[in-house]
Amino acid sequence: MKQMHWRLPQLMAERGWNETSVLRPKLAEQGVDLSREQVFRLVKRLPERLSMATLMALCAIFDCTTGDIIGVGSEDAVAPKPRVKKKTQPAIPVTRVRLT
């Protein structure tokens, strides 16, 4: 099963927004009225449900696409790590023994 990655905290950090309270008035400007608690949960947790209005407001606020907010796949898909060739052990020689 693919994992979802909620990138809203990273988007906020990139803009120097260290408090969730910064986001609430910006959402209100986009027509999305959420309580302080709802905004806190929106930032701090991967939402189980998210309205399209809220998602579109976040896209407008951060000038990004939904894929910039919600990542799907493994962390490797988001930030590829260099591949390291695995070391293989040499095969153990097989000695045939003749039974008489």
Sequence and secondary structure as in RCSB ss.txt:
>XXXX:A:sequence
MKQMHWRLPQLMAERGWNETSVLRPKLAEQGVDLSREQVFRLVKRLPERLSMATLMALCAIFDCTTGDIIGVGSE
DAVAPKPRVKKKTQPAIPVTRVRLT
>XXXX:A:secstr
   EEE HHHHHHHTT  SGGGHHHHHHHTT    HHHHHHHHHS  S   HHHHHHHHHHHT  HHHHEEES H
HHHS                     
